[in-house]
């Protein structure tokens, strides 16, 4: 599978981070009107989006939104909620409210054809194994965001190779690579939903369920246990 292409004129500014219902075309998508309040916790990482030709510092961590309106009536985006960025070629402004169209993960991000089913399945497994609603450290939050970018935009899962590359500048790097290496297609998966905008960064959110709440807790404990054994 070839890396997704983006308009060459797109400019990467400091990235403000950030099995679904049948949500497909933009014409009939439900809308989540939401404001990006902060990215917390986060770390600054050094990242390339062009196969290592150039690197720059970006913020990597947990995006925190406040729901303002929209007609989406499903779970996962009520009041204050968290999300992770799946778009590296556009920007978003803190404090501004945007109308995000909901899409199945495989049809996100936009513009473009989306990440496709294989990448969406890997992303769902990353969430199923390692996601928790509130990571305890900046390193974990940054690592999760990096892993999301790698799965969405790259063919491989090596953070030093491919379209998306990051420089090893801290603990977060080892956590992210460890999580990516652990994915085998056999793990639990969480239900996800894309929040897309043609002109602004797209994000992914979790559609919670009673079973998902239990998985959040288990994933956090198992993830920490694995890192202790391999650290």
N, C-alpha and C positions, 0 to 999 in steps of 0.2 A: 504494500500500500504506500503510495507516494504521500509525502507531507502535504498538508493542506496549504493552498496558496492564498496569499493575501495581497491586496493592492500594494504596489511598490512604494506608493507615496505615503502609506500609513506611517505615522511616527509613534514610536514607543516613548511615552513620557513615563515619569515615575509611576509605576503601576499601583493604583490604589485598590488594594484588595478589600482582594476580596480576596429497570422495568418500570415505566411511568404511565400515567393515563394516556389516552389516545389524543395527544396534542401535537398537531402537525403544522399545517400551513399558517402563515401569518394572518391570513384573512379571517380565520375563525378561532384564533388563539385567545385565551383569556389573558387579562392584563393584571399585572401587579404594579401599582404605583408605589414606589419606594424611594427613600432618601438614604444615601450613604453617609453614615455618621462618623465612622472611624475605621481604622484597621488596627485591631488590638486583640491579642498580642501580635507583634511582628518583629522581624529583623530585616536589615538591609542586606541584600545579597548581590553578588556580581554575576550577571546573566547575559548570555548571548541568545538571540532569536534568529541568527543567520548562520548557523553551523560554525561558530567561532570566528567569523570574520571581524566582529567587533563585540565588545562587552560594555555594559553600563550597570550602574547601581539601580536596583529597583526595590520597592518595599514588598516583602513577602509575609503574609500572615492572614489572620481571620478578618474578613470584612463584616462589619456590623451595620445592618440596615434597620430603618423604621418604616413599617407599612403605613402609607398615607391613604391609599384608596385602591381603585381598580375592581374589576368584576371577578377575579379569581376567587373561588370560594372553597378551595381545598386546603388541607393543612400544610404547615411548614413555613408560612409567610404571614403570620399574624403578629401584630404589635412589633416588638423588637426581635429580629432574627439574624442568624449568621449565614454567610455564604462564602464560596471560594471562587476566585476569578478563573474563567476558562478562555479569556481573550487577551492575547499579548500584543495586539496590533492596533488597539484603540485606547482611549483614555476615558476617565470619568472624573467628575468634580465633587469634592466633599461638600455636603450641605445642600446639594441640588436634588430635586425630585425628578425621577424619570419613569416613564411608562414602559415597563418591561413586558414583552410578550412571552408567554409560557410555551415551551416546546419540549418534546422528548429529548433526552440528552444526545441521542444519535443524530438529531437534526440541529444541534447546537455545536459551536457558536455560529453567528451570522455576522456579516455576509458570508456566503459560501454554502457548501453542501452539508456542513456539519462534520462531526468527528467520525460518524459511522458506528455500526453496531459492535464491532470487535473492541474498539477503544471505549465505547460506552460501557461494555461489559466489564472491562478491566477497571474502569473508574468506579463502577458499582462495587466491585470486589475490594478495591482500596478502601472505600467507605465502610464496607461490611467488616473488614478486618481491623481497621485502625482508627476510624473516625470517632471522636467524642465531641459533644456539643461545645465544650469549652476546654481547650487544651491548657494544661497546667503551666507550660513554659513557652517562652518566645521561640525557642529552638523547635519545639514540636509543631507549633502553629506554622512557622516558616517552612519546615520540612514537608508538612502536609500540602501546603500551597505549591511548593516546588514539584512534588510528586504528581499533583493534579495537572500542572502544565506539561510535564513530561509525557503523561499518558494521553493527553488530549492532542498535543501538537507533534509528537515525535513517533517514529516507527519503532525505535528500540527503547530500552529502559536503562541505558547507561548515561549518567549525568555528565560524563566527559565527552560524549560523542553524539552525533546526530544534529538535527536542526536546533534543538534546545540544549544548551550547555550552561553549566554553572561552575564557578570556581569554588574549590574547597576552602572555605574561610571560617569554618566553625563546626560545632557539634551537630547543627541542623543538617549538614551535608550527609554525614554518616547515617543519621536517622532516615532521611529521605531515601537514600540508596538502599538501605536495609529493607525498608517497606516495599520498594519496587522489586527487589530481588525475591521477596517472599511470595509475591503474587504468582499463583500457578493455575488459575482458572477454576479451582475447586473450592474456593472459600465462600463464606456467606456474602450476600450482596444486599445493599440497601437500595430502596427506591428513591430515585433522584428526579429532579426537575430543572430544566434550563430556564433561566431568566435572560431573555435576549433583547438586544436593541441594535438597530442597524448602524447607529452612529456612535454608540458608547460600549464600554466593556460589558461583556456577558458574564454571568455568574451561574453557579450551580447550587441548588439547595436540596436538603433532605426532606422527603415526605415521611414524616414520622408515623409510627404505628406502635402498638404495645410491644410487639416483638422487637422492633427497632430500638426501643428504650433499653431493653435487656442487652442487645448487641452492643450499644454504646458503652455500657459499663464493662462488658467482657472484653471488648476490643482494647479499651484503655489498659486494663490489667494485663492482658496477654502481650500487648505491645511493649509495655515496660519490662515485663518478664523476659521477653526475647532479647531486648537490648542489653539487659544485665548479663545474660548468658553469653552474648556475643561481644560484649564490650571489653 
